[in-house]
C-alpha cells in the first residue's frame, strides 16, 4: 500500500503542477480577450486566430483543470447529505462513485475520442476559417485532459481505500475528510 500511496502522491503533484499552469493560462486568456476586444473595437481589426486562441485557452482550462479540481475538492457537489455524513461514510461514497462512475466515464471518453483525435492529427486538421489555427492540438488536449482526470481518480481511489483500511489520514482538500 505504501507504493500505491507514493503513486497517489506523485499523481497529486502532477495535478498540482498542471493546476498552476492553468492559473497562468487563465490570466493569459483574459489578457488576449481584452487585447482582442481593444483591437476589434478600437482599431477595427479582427483575427480568427486570436478568437480561436481564446477558445482554445478556455477549452484547455476546463480540459486540463478537471484533475486539479478533483484533487482540490473544487468540483461541484451537492453537500446537503454528504456533508452531514461521517468521514468513513464519505470515503465509501467517494470510493464507490470513483469506481462506478468517474473512472468508467473518463476511460470511456478516452476510448471514444482516441480515433477522432488521431484522425485529426493524421490529416493535420485546421480551422475552416481564414487565418484560423490548427484544430488537431485541441483535440489531442481532450485526450490529455481525460487521461489526467483518470489518473487523479486513481489517486483519489487509492487514498480513500487506504483511509478505509486505517492506513492513511485524509487531509483537508481531499474531499474534506479529516479524522
N, C-alpha and C positions, 0 to 999 in steps of 0.2 A: 504494500500500500504506500510505502514511502516513495517508491519510484513513481507511482501514479500521482501522488501529491506534488512531487517535483515537476512532473509533466504539467500538471494543472498550474503550478506557479509560473512555468515558462510560457504557457498559453496566455495566462493573465498579463504577463509582462508584454507579450506581443500585442494584445488588445489595448493595453495602456499606451504603448508607443504609437499604434495606429490612431488612437483617440487624440493624442497630442498633435499629430499631423493634421487630422481632420479639423481641429480647432483653428489652426492656421489657414486651412483651406477655406473655412467659413469666412474668415476675415478677408482673404484674397477675393472670394466671390463677391462679397459686399462692395469691395473697392472696384472691382471690374464692373459690377452692376451700376454703381454711381458714375463711373467714368463713361460707361456706355450711354447712360441717360444724358450726361452732360454733352457728349459728342453729338448725340442724335438731336437733342432739343436746342443746344447752344450753337452748334455748327452745321446742322442739317447733314450729318454724316452718320451712316449706319453700316454695320458689318455683320453678315451672317455668322462669320467666325466668332465674333465677340458674343453674339446671342447664344450660339451653340456652346461656347466655352462656359457661359453662365449655367446653362442647362446641365452640362457635363459635371461641373463642380457641385451643383445642387444634388445631382444623382450620386456622385461619389460620397458626399457627406452622409447620405442615407444608406447607401450600399455598404460602405466601409465602416460606418459608425454603429451598425447594428450589434456587432460583437462587443464594442466598447460600452454601449448602453446596457447590454445584458450583464456584463461584468460589473458595472457600476450600479446596477439596480435602477436604472433610469428609464426603463421601458414602461409602457402604460399597463397598469394593472388596477383592478377594482379591489380595493383593500377592505371593503365592508366586512367581509367574513374573515379573510386571510389574516388581517392584522390582529384579530382577536384570538387567533389560534396559538397554541404553544409552539416554541421553536421546533420541536420534533415533528409536530403535525405539518408545519410549513415546509420543513425539509422533505417530508414524504410527498406533499403536493408538488413541490418543485421537481423532485426526482421523477415522479410519475409523469408530470407534464413534459419534462425534458425527453424522457424515453418514448412516450406515446405520441407526442405532437411535434416538439421542436426539432429533434434530430431527424425524424422521418420527413418533415417538411423541408428542412434545409437540404438533405440529401436528394429529395425528390426534385427540388428546383435545380440542383446541380445536374442531375441526370437529364432533365428535360432541356435545360439551357445549353448543355455541352455541345450538341450538334449545331444548334443555332449560332453559338458564338464561334465555333470552329469554322463553320461555313462562311461567316462574316470575315474571319481572319484570312481564310484561304483566298477569297476574292478581293481582299483589302477594301472592304466596303467603305464607301464615303457618303457623305451627305448629298442628297439630290439637289440641294440649294447651291446656287452660285457662291463660291467663296466659302463654302461650309467646310467643316472638319471631317476627318476620317471617323467612321462610326464603329469600326471594329474594336478600338481600345475600350470604349464604354461598355461594349458587350462582353469583353473579357473581364471588365471590372465586376460585372454581375457574378461571374464565377468566383472571383477572388472574394467578394463580399459574402457570399453564401458559404464559401469554404471557411472563412474566418468565423462566421456565425456558428457553423457546425463544430469547429474547434473549441470555441468558447462554451458551447453547450456541453461538450465533453468535459471541459474543466469544471463546469458547474455540477455536472453529474458526479464526477469524482469527489468533489468537496462535500456534496450532500450525502453521498454514500459513506465517506469517512466520518462525517458528523454523526450519522445514524449508528455507525459502529463504535462511536465513542473515541475515535482516533484523531479528531480534528475539530477545533472550535471555529465556528464561522465568525468572521469579523464583520464589523459594520460595513455596509456596502455590498456584502454578499447576501443580497436579498433580505437584509435587515435582521438576520438571525444571529443572535448572540446568546450564549449560555454561560 
